[in-house]
């Protein structure tokens, strides 16, 4: 049975909106194999528009 560790970090604006989020998931298996998946999501927004960029790293 694999073991997982998840770390999530967020940058939140003063009005409560999430501006950026980084997530890292580490998996360790009983056969000695390990795996790390990371993703970063950045949202830029103003009153009239919004833009989101997502990157995944395996």
C-alpha positions in Angstrom: 0.0 0.0 0.0 1.5 3.3 -1.0 2.1 6.2 1.4 1.4 9.7 0.3 2.4 13.2 1.4 0.6 16.2 0.0 1.8 19.8 0.4 -0.3 22.7 -0.8 0.8 26.3 -0.6 -1.3 29.3 -1.6 -0.9 33.0 -2.0 -4.2 34.7 -1.1 -5.0 38.3 -1.6 -6.4 40.6 1.1 -9.9 40.1 -0.3 -9.7 36.3 -0.1 -9.0 35.4 -3.7 -6.4 32.7 -4.4 -3.7 34.3 -6.6 -1.3 31.3 -6.8 -1.3 27.7 -5.7 1.6 25.1 -5.7 0.9 21.5 -5.0 3.4 18.7 -4.4 2.4 15.0 -4.0 5.0 12.5 -3.0 4.3 8.7 -3.2 6.3 5.9 -1.7 5.6 2.3 -2.5 6.5 -0.9 -0.6 8.6 -2.1 -3.5 11.0 0.8 -3.0 9.6 2.9 -5.9 8.9 6.6 -5.2 7.2 9.3 -7.3 6.8 13.0 -7.0 4.2 15.0 -8.9 4.1 18.8 -8.7 1.8 21.4 -10.2 1.7 25.2 -10.1 -1.4 27.3 -10.8 -1.2 31.1 -11.2 -4.3 33.3 -11.6 -3.9 36.9 -12.6 -7.1 38.9 -12.4 -8.4 42.5 -12.5 -11.9 43.9 -12.3 -12.5 43.2 -16.1 -10.6 40.0 -16.9 -8.9 36.9 -15.5 -6.1 34.7 -16.8 -4.9 31.3 -15.4 -1.8 29.4 -16.1 -1.3 25.8 -15.0 2.0 23.8 -15.1 2.4 20.1 -14.2 5.8 18.5 -13.5 6.1 14.7 -13.2 
